[in-house]
Amino acid sequence: MLLADDALIGHEGSGWAQVNAELAFERSGPERVYSSIVLLEHWITCLRKTPTASAHAATIGRFATHLATLRNMSIAVTAKLVNGESPLVEAALVKDIGTEFEQSIPAVIEAAIAMDPDALVDAELYRTVAYVSQMAPTYSLRGGTREILRGMIARGLGLR
């Protein structure tokens, strides 16, 4: 089936570039790294009610630092997109690093809970960490698997 000439979006032969530009938006959007944030916020809220909250201050600080860095990287990719650039490697990096961040949140919180097996843990926190732990493996599938992303990064850096 042939389509009319006015059905063409963009320029003939540029479909791959258009798809990659769309994926750059998907891979690097600031909301990209927020899948586990509700769990992190709930954990912090629960910690505020305990006398041992300060034991987790460094962990929370690392999460905040990683989140701020990812946000800044995302904004930098967005600026490149706005300027008409094609930041494929940068977007792939944001996605890959962001996925690791998202997936680390439930693992770190589970380990923190397990450190004190006698502590009373909020039931909603248990439910949330269980749910996010089950969902976290899927985060690396959205917008390209790690293997695809790391291949793109390696090619972009001239390593492959």
Buried (B, 14 or more C-beta within 10 A) or exposed (E): EEEEEEEEEEEEEEEEEEEBBEBBBEBBBBEBBBBBBEBBEBBBEBBEEBEEEEEBEEBBEEBEEBBEBBBEBBEBBBEBBEEEEEBBBBBBBBBBBBBBBBBBBBBBBBEBBEEEEEEEBBEEBEEBBEEBBEBBEEBBEBBBEBEBBBBBBEEBEEEE
